[in-house]
Amino acid sequence: MIDSLLKKIDELNNPTVVGLDPTLEMMPGSLKANLFEQYGKTPEAVGRIFTAFNKEIIDSVADIVPAVKPQIAMYEKYGLEGLKAYADTIRYAAEKGLIVIGDIKRGDISSTAAAYAAHIGGTDIEGEEFDLWQEDWITVNPYLGVDGIQPFIDACNKKDRGIFVLVKTSNPSSSQLQDIVVDGHTIYERVAELVEEWGRQSMGTLGYSRIGAVVGATHKEQGEKLRKLMPQTFFLVPGYGAQGGTGADLRGFFDKEGRGCIVNSSRGITAAYKKDSRYGDKVGEAARDAALAMKNDLR
Ligand SMILES: O=C(O)c1cc(=O)[nH]c(=O)n1[C@@H]1O[C@H](COP(=O)(O)O)[C@@H](O)[C@H]1O
């Protein structure tokens, strides 16, 4: 999967992932009115609204971006109907040829992590295998150490899928814990070393491993440092756009060949139609224009 991700980015000449983080506020009034009328103000209506919205976004960007990243929290908020929208979105994106990064940020002791790892490794029911979630990649939290991560690594290797491990997150308080210095190194540098080491079990054929890292676009210098510390680790870079990251900030996150990263924008693309009244409710058209502008900025 790391090889296919690299190839797809090269083919489209675009290291962008469109984040699918729907909220009711983000949804166009016409879509909401229509489905609330049919299903009432219910979780089922919201699930249907999110799915319809995501399909429009996916249809409008599938030929120009390699991947989408649905954030599970936005769907989970609406219970099982929300999770159905999450799963339907993943299936639809996969049908359209997109790589799917499930942003689920899991992590626990090994027995529990092994259950979470079903997101990429599949679910076994007494010898019958089910691929219930179908994400190609997921995000994971490394705070429990290697026994909490190994089940995910095993799943990656078994199914040729991938994980992105939180290393330096984009949020303002990320420094509160991640920048604590122990024995002359920050915690996030120590995590970076571990992720690079874990990746050695899981190399693709193009120089990068299936064990990737999350590095926030909002930390220019740290990103540059991490690229040097982690030469075989592919980065998922959130924080572009709505959180303030720009293409110029990210030069040092890429390797010498201009590879090594996929940059996420969620609200900056999916809510672009709200920024310019000329789009009206044309969500897809605005998303495509925003994704093309981001591609140019990154290149
Ligand atoms: O793992 C992530 O994707 C992630 C890590 C991080 O450090 N910062 C971060 O913003 N994210 C996610 O990336 C998305 C950012 O959304 P926008 O700020 O709207 O582009 C959200 O889904 C966040 O949960």
The ligand as a Gaussian input file, in Angstrom:
#p B3LYP/6-31G(d) Opt

LIG

0 1
 O       -4.229000      12.468000      12.470000
 C       -4.686000      13.487000      11.936000
 O       -5.134000      13.451000      10.795000
 C       -4.520000      14.779000      12.624000
 C       -3.390000      14.917000      13.397000
 C       -2.992000      16.192000      13.806000
 O       -1.933000      16.381000      14.379000
 N       -3.793000      17.247000      13.502000
 C       -4.972000      17.117000      12.812000
 O       -5.625000      18.138000      12.543000
 N       -5.385000      15.866000      12.425000
 C       -6.699000      15.679000      11.753000
 O       -6.665000      16.337000      10.483000
 C       -7.914000      16.980000      10.214000
 C       -7.670000      18.460000      10.079000
 O       -8.817000      19.123000       9.613000
 P       -8.757000      20.620000       9.011000
 O       -8.099000      21.460000      10.042000
 O      -10.203000      20.961000       8.800000
 O       -7.978000      20.559000       7.729000
 C       -8.836000      16.571000      11.345000
 O       -9.497000      15.379000      10.951000
 C       -7.905000      16.264000      12.494000
 O       -8.440000      15.300000      13.384000

